[in-house]
Amino acid sequence: MKKMFDNKYLVFQVAEGPKIIIESLNTQGKEGWEAHSMITVGEDKIVVFLKKEATLNAPDPKKSEADKVDKLWADETGKE
């Protein structure tokens, strides 16, 4: 298993107020996203960078070979 992160960003208008930002971040949080950092762009925008942990299951060649051999030697009814 390999640990990886998905990343994305959201852009908010400061004039919309904190309620919109909080609601949006809470919605993203329910989907597993976590606010990682935040910057202001100009005087009227906030950019929030989000990350979400993802795992990549790498194939196991030894297990794949063992499964292949087991399948070859299994009884036709599926019982060994």
N, C-alpha and C positions, 0 to 999 in steps of 0.2 A: 504494500500500500504506500502510495506517495501522497504527501500532504501538499495541497495547492490552494490558491486563493483566486476567486473571481473578483473582478473590480469593476466599478461603474461610478458615475457621478450624477448628481442632481444640481440644477441651477434654480435658485430662488430669488425673487424680487424682494428687496428689503421692505418696500411699501406694502406688501401683502401681510406683513406682520408675523409674529412668532407662531401663532396658532396653526397656520398653513404648514409651516416648516415642521412643527412637532407632529402634526397629524400624518404628514407624508413620511417622516422618519419612523414613526411607530408602525405604519403600514409596511414599510420596507423591513423593519425589525421582525415582524411576524413571519416574513418570508426568509428569515435567516441572515439578512444583511445587517452589518454593523457600521456605524459612522466611524471612519478612520481619521480623517482630518478635514479641516474647513478653511477656506480662504475667502477674502472679499475681492471682488473684481470691480474696479471703479468705485463709485459711491453708492450704487444701487443694487448690486448683485452679490449673492453668497453662493459659493460652489462647495458642495459637500461631497467628499469622496467616500464611497462605501466599499466594504469588502465582505466576502462570504467564503467560509472555508469549504473546500471541496476535496474529496479524496479520490484518487485514481487507483483503481485496482489493477496492478500490473499482472500479466499472466505468469503463472508458475509453471515453467517447462517440465519440471519433475512430476508435478501432480497431473499435468495434462498427459504425459506419457504413461503414467500409472493408470489413469482412467481409460486410456486407449487400450492398454493390455487387458485390463479387467473386462472391458466390453468385448474384446475378442474371445476371452475364455468363459464368458457368462453363458449359462444354459439358454436355450432359445425361449424358454418361458420367462426369462428375466431373473431366474434364481441361480445362485452360484452353487 
